Amino acid sequence: MDEVSVTAENMPSPHDRLDDDDYPAYTMGRAAEMIGTTPAFLRAIGEARLITPLRSEGGHRRYSRYQLRIAARARELVDQGTPVEAACRIIILEDQLEEAMRINEELRRPAAGSHPKADA
């Protein structure tokens, strides 16, 4: 089995990471500050398995922009009076519905390059 080594040529540049919505760039404190909540709220939605932050080498939670958008949506629901666990379930269902609608739309589109056969 060939090993892939990380070299300067194939390592993601810092610019690529800045554009990556999944890159875990934010500490728990900064993430909480950005969405106007507390670290305890981020821990709670993590325990509810809505988001799973990556861990730094030191074991600290790190969040991506994508995870912060999900956390902000959860905070919005909780601010409207929805319990945390219910808010997490709602967001998961919204995500599943969005994915199903995307798949349905793809299936409804004719395959690229295919033409309906003319009746002879």
Residue pairs with C-beta under 8 A, 6 or more apart in sequence:
4 10
12 20
17 23
17 25
18 25
20 64
21 64
21 65
21 66
22 64
22 66
23 64
23 65
24 53
24 54
24 62
24 63
24 64
24 67
25 62
25 63
25 64
25 65
26 34
26 62
26 63
26 64
26 65
26 68
27 60
27 61
27 62
27 63
28 39
28 42
28 53
28 60
28 61
28 62
28 63
29 39
31 42
31 63
31 67
31 68
31 71
32 38
32 39
32 41
32 42
34 68
35 68
35 71
35 72
35 75
36 75
37 71
37 75
41 71
41 74
41 75
41 78
41 84
42 51
42 53
42 61
42 63
42 71
44 84
45 51
45 70
45 71
45 74
45 84
45 87
45 88
46 52
46 53
46 61
48 84
48 85
48 88
49 88
50 70
50 71
50 74
50 88
50 91
50 92
51 63
51 67
51 70
51 71
53 61
53 62
53 63
53 67
54 61
54 62
54 64
55 61
55 62
56 62
63 71
70 91
73 91
74 84
74 87
74 88
74 91
77 86
77 87
77 90
77 91
78 84
78 87
82 90
110 116
